Amino acid sequence: MSPRKSSRKIRPGTEVSSPLIPQPSQHSGQSLGIPRGEAKPDKEWRFSFQYWRQIDKFGLDCSKVSSRWFVSLLEKFRDFSGSTVEHIFRENSAWRWHAINWSQPNIPIQPSDLDWIPTEFLESEDVEFYQFQLSKSLGRIIGFVGFDYVFHVVLLDPMHNAQPAKDYGYQVDETKILKTEYQALLHRFNDVKSKINQHCPLVPCNVMKLALGVEGLDQFSRYLVIDEEFDQELSHLIREYGYQDVFWLLLDAIEALKQSKAAC
C-alpha cells in the first residue's frame, strides 16, 4: 500500500458507520484524526489501548524488554498525558514525534497489515499513523489520533522496527509475542497433549483420553487456587515420586480415583 496523504478533512456530521467507533455527529466540533494545517488545540492527550496488538516484529519478548522497560513505558505515558496536543506538535523533535514513513527502506509492515483496525480509521485519508520515542534506545510507541484527540496505541516497538535506521543498515530485529501467564500455561498444556499423542497413538490410553478430552481451554480460563500448605504437599509428592510437574501428578490421581470408584 502506498503512503497516505492527509489533505482532506472529514467535517463533523460526516457519516462514518461502525459499532466500535463514535459517530462524528455525536461529537460536534470534533474531527477524525489531525488534518494537516489545522491549529492544534490546547488540550491534554488521552490514550486508548483498544487497538493494541502484538504481531511479528512487534512483540514484547525480546532483549530490550525488561521490568525497567515497562517502568520507562509507563513514565512516558505519564509525561505524554500531561502534554497538550499543541505542545507535542510544536516540540515534536524532543519527542521524536512524526508520521510513519511507509516507504522507508526495509520497513516490515504496511497499513494493510493492521487489519484489526476498523476500516473507517484505516482507510481514512485524514488518519495518519504516528510514532514517538520511549527513549532513543528503548524503541517507539505507534498509533493514530482518533476522535477528541484520543491517541490509540496500535503497536509497541521496542526494537525500533517500524522505521529501520540507515545508520544500522535498515536492520529489522526479530521479536516474539510475550504471552500472559494463562497463554503460557495453555501453550505448555498443548505441548504435553502433542507428546501424549505421539507416544500413545496405537493403543488405548486413558491418559491420552483425559488429555485430549480437555477442550475449550483457549476460550474459558480454569484456575486452581491453593494455599501454601497444599502447595508444599504437592511439591513433596512431585519430588518423592519423580514427577516432572503437577500436571502428570494430577492425571495419575484422576486415573487412580476412577479405578477406585470402579472397584467399589
C-alpha positions as CSV (number, residue, x, y, z in Angstrom):
1,M,0.0,0.0,0.0
2,S,1.4,3.4,-0.9
3,P,1.7,6.1,1.8
4,R,-1.4,8.1,2.5
5,K,-1.6,11.9,2.4
6,S,-3.7,13.9,4.8
7,S,-5.2,16.6,2.6
8,R,-8.9,16.1,3.0
9,K,-10.9,16.8,6.2
10,I,-13.9,14.9,7.5
11,R,-16.2,17.5,8.8
12,P,-18.5,17.0,11.8
13,G,-21.7,15.3,10.6
14,T,-20.0,13.1,8.0
15,E,-21.4,9.6,8.2
16,V,-18.8,7.1,9.5
17,S,-20.6,3.8,10.4
18,S,-19.2,1.3,12.9
19,P,-20.5,-0.1,16.2
20,L,-17.0,0.3,17.6
21,I,-16.4,4.0,16.8
22,P,-18.4,7.0,18.0
23,Q,-20.2,8.8,15.2
24,P,-18.9,12.3,14.3
25,S,-22.4,13.7,14.6
26,Q,-22.3,12.8,18.3
27,H,-19.2,14.9,18.8
28,S,-20.0,18.3,17.5
29,G,-16.9,20.3,16.5
30,Q,-14.6,17.2,16.6
31,S,-12.9,15.7,13.6
32,L,-11.4,12.4,12.7
33,G,-7.6,12.5,13.0
34,I,-5.5,15.7,12.8
35,P,-5.7,17.2,9.3
36,R,-2.5,18.9,8.2
37,G,-2.5,22.7,8.5
38,E,-5.1,22.6,11.3
39,A,-4.5,24.6,14.5
40,K,-3.7,22.1,17.3
41,P,-5.8,22.5,20.4
42,D,-4.5,23.4,23.8
43,K,-5.9,20.2,25.4
44,E,-4.2,17.3,27.1
45,W,-3.8,13.9,25.3
46,R,-5.7,10.8,26.3
47,F,-4.8,7.2,25.4
48,S,-6.7,4.1,24.3
49,F,-5.3,0.6,24.1
50,Q,-8.4,-0.8,22.3
51,Y,-6.4,-1.5,19.1
52,W,-3.1,-2.5,20.6
53,R,-1.7,-5.9,19.4
54,Q,1.5,-7.9,19.4
55,I,2.5,-9.1,16.0
56,D,5.6,-10.4,14.2
57,K,8.5,-7.9,14.7
58,F,6.4,-6.0,17.3
59,G,6.3,-8.5,20.2
60,L,7.4,-7.8,23.7
61,D,9.6,-10.9,24.2
62,C,12.9,-9.5,23.1
63,S,16.3,-8.5,24.5
64,K,15.3,-4.9,25.3
65,V,12.1,-5.5,27.2
66,S,12.6,-5.9,31.0
67,S,10.8,-4.7,34.1
68,R,12.7,-1.4,33.8
69,W,11.5,-1.1,30.2
70,F,7.9,-1.3,31.4
71,V,8.6,1.4,34.0
72,S,10.0,3.6,31.3
73,L,6.9,3.0,29.2
74,L,4.5,4.0,32.0
75,E,6.6,7.1,32.7
76,K,6.5,8.1,29.1
77,F,2.7,7.7,29.0
78,R,2.5,9.8,32.2
79,D,4.6,12.6,30.6
80,F,2.7,12.5,27.4
81,S,-0.7,12.6,29.2
82,G,0.4,15.8,30.8
83,S,1.3,17.4,27.5
84,T,-1.1,19.2,25.2
85,V,-1.7,18.3,21.6
86,E,-0.3,21.7,20.6
87,H,2.9,21.2,22.7
88,I,3.7,17.8,21.2
89,F,3.4,19.1,17.6
90,R,5.4,22.2,18.5
91,E,8.1,20.2,20.3
92,N,8.0,17.2,18.0
93,S,11.8,16.8,17.8
94,A,12.1,16.4,21.5
95,W,9.6,13.5,21.4
96,R,10.7,12.3,18.0
97,W,7.1,12.5,17.1
98,H,6.4,12.1,13.4
99,A,4.2,10.3,10.9
100,I,5.2,6.8,9.9
101,N,7.0,6.8,6.5
102,W,5.6,3.7,4.8
103,S,8.2,3.9,2.0
104,Q,11.1,3.6,4.5
105,P,13.6,1.0,3.2
106,N,13.1,-2.5,4.6
107,I,10.0,-1.5,6.6
108,P,8.4,-4.8,7.7
109,I,4.8,-3.6,7.9
110,Q,2.2,-1.7,5.9
111,P,-1.2,-0.2,6.9
112,S,-2.9,-3.2,5.2
113,D,-1.2,-5.4,7.9
114,L,-3.1,-3.6,10.6
115,D,-6.3,-5.4,9.6
116,W,-7.8,-5.4,13.1
117,I,-8.3,-1.7,13.0
118,P,-11.8,-0.6,11.7
119,T,-11.7,0.5,8.0
120,E,-13.2,3.9,9.0
121,F,-9.9,4.7,10.5
122,L,-7.6,2.5,8.4
123,E,-8.8,3.9,5.0
124,S,-9.4,7.5,6.0
125,E,-7.2,10.0,4.3
126,D,-7.3,12.1,7.5
127,V,-5.8,9.4,9.8
128,E,-2.0,9.3,10.0
129,F,-0.1,6.7,11.9
130,Y,2.4,8.4,14.2
131,Q,5.3,7.3,16.4
132,F,7.0,8.9,19.3
133,Q,10.0,7.7,21.3
134,L,10.1,5.8,24.6
135,S,13.7,6.8,24.6
136,K,16.5,6.9,22.0
137,S,17.5,3.3,22.7
138,L,14.3,1.8,24.0
139,G,12.1,2.0,21.0
140,R,8.9,3.7,19.9
141,I,5.1,3.8,20.5
142,I,3.0,3.7,17.4
143,G,-0.6,4.7,16.9
144,F,-3.1,7.1,15.5
145,V,-5.2,10.0,16.6
146,G,-9.0,9.4,16.8
147,F,-12.0,11.5,17.8
148,D,-11.5,14.1,20.5
149,Y,-7.7,13.7,20.1
150,V,-7.5,10.3,21.7
151,F,-4.2,8.6,20.8
152,H,-4.9,5.0,20.0
153,V,-1.9,2.8,20.7
154,V,-1.5,0.2,18.0
155,L,2.0,-1.2,18.4
156,L,4.8,-1.0,20.9
157,D,8.1,-1.1,19.0
158,P,11.0,-1.8,21.5
159,M,13.4,-2.8,18.6
160,H,12.6,0.3,16.5
161,N,11.5,-1.9,13.6
162,A,8.8,0.4,12.2
163,Q,11.4,2.8,10.9
164,P,14.6,0.9,10.3
165,A,17.6,3.2,10.8
166,K,20.0,3.9,8.0
167,D,22.9,4.0,10.5
168,Y,22.3,0.3,11.2
169,G,21.8,-0.7,7.6
170,Y,18.0,-0.6,7.9
171,Q,18.2,-3.7,10.0
172,V,15.0,-5.3,11.4
173,D,15.3,-7.3,14.6
174,E,13.2,-10.3,15.5
175,T,10.9,-10.4,18.5
176,K,8.4,-12.9,19.9
177,I,5.0,-12.4,21.3
178,L,5.1,-12.2,25.1
179,K,2.4,-14.5,26.5
180,T,0.3,-13.9,29.5
181,E,0.5,-16.5,32.4
182,Y,-2.6,-18.2,31.1
183,Q,-1.4,-18.2,27.5
184,A,1.9,-19.7,28.5
185,L,0.1,-22.4,30.6
186,L,-2.1,-23.2,27.6
187,H,0.9,-23.5,25.3
188,R,2.6,-25.9,27.7
189,F,-0.6,-27.9,28.1
190,N,-1.0,-28.2,24.3
191,D,2.7,-29.3,24.0
192,V,2.0,-32.1,26.6
193,K,-1.1,-33.2,24.6
194,S,1.0,-33.4,21.5
195,K,3.7,-35.5,23.2
196,I,1.0,-37.8,24.6
197,N,-0.5,-38.2,21.2
198,Q,3.0,-39.2,19.8
199,H,3.7,-41.8,22.4
200,C,0.2,-43.4,22.7
201,P,-1.0,-43.4,19.1
202,L,-2.0,-47.0,18.6
203,V,-3.0,-48.4,22.0
204,P,-5.9,-47.4,24.2
205,C,-4.6,-44.9,26.7
206,N,-6.7,-43.4,29.5
207,V,-4.1,-40.6,30.0
208,M,-4.4,-39.7,26.3
209,K,-8.2,-39.7,26.5
210,L,-8.1,-37.5,29.5
211,A,-5.7,-35.0,28.0
212,L,-7.3,-34.9,24.6
213,G,-10.8,-34.6,26.2
214,V,-10.0,-31.3,27.8
215,E,-11.3,-28.8,25.2
216,G,-12.1,-25.2,25.2
217,L,-9.1,-24.0,27.2
218,D,-8.5,-21.3,24.7
219,Q,-12.0,-19.9,25.4
220,F,-12.6,-20.5,29.1
221,S,-10.0,-19.9,31.8
222,R,-9.7,-22.5,34.5
223,Y,-7.8,-21.6,37.7
224,L,-6.8,-23.7,40.7
225,V,-6.1,-21.7,43.8
226,I,-4.2,-23.5,46.5
227,D,-2.8,-22.4,49.9
228,E,0.9,-22.6,50.9
229,E,0.5,-25.8,52.9
230,F,-1.2,-27.6,50.0
231,D,1.5,-26.3,47.6
232,Q,4.2,-27.7,49.8
233,E,2.4,-31.1,49.9
234,L,2.2,-31.1,46.1
235,S,5.9,-30.3,45.8
236,H,6.8,-33.1,48.2
237,L,4.7,-35.6,46.2
238,I,6.3,-34.5,42.9
239,R,9.8,-34.9,44.3
240,E,9.1,-38.2,46.1
241,Y,7.5,-39.9,43.1
242,G,9.7,-38.4,40.4
243,Y,7.0,-36.4,38.5
244,Q,8.1,-33.7,36.1
245,D,5.4,-31.3,37.2
246,V,1.9,-31.2,38.9
247,F,0.1,-31.9,35.6
248,W,1.3,-35.6,35.5
249,L,0.6,-36.0,39.2
250,L,-3.0,-34.8,38.7
251,L,-3.5,-37.1,35.8
252,D,-2.4,-40.1,37.8
253,A,-4.5,-39.1,40.7
254,I,-7.6,-38.8,38.5
255,E,-6.9,-42.2,37.0
256,A,-6.4,-43.8,40.4
257,L,-9.7,-42.2,41.6
258,K,-11.6,-43.6,38.6
259,Q,-10.2,-47.1,39.2
260,S,-11.1,-46.8,42.9
261,K,-14.6,-45.8,42.1
262,A,-15.0,-48.6,39.5
263,A,-13.8,-51.2,42.0
264,C,-16.5,-50.2,44.6
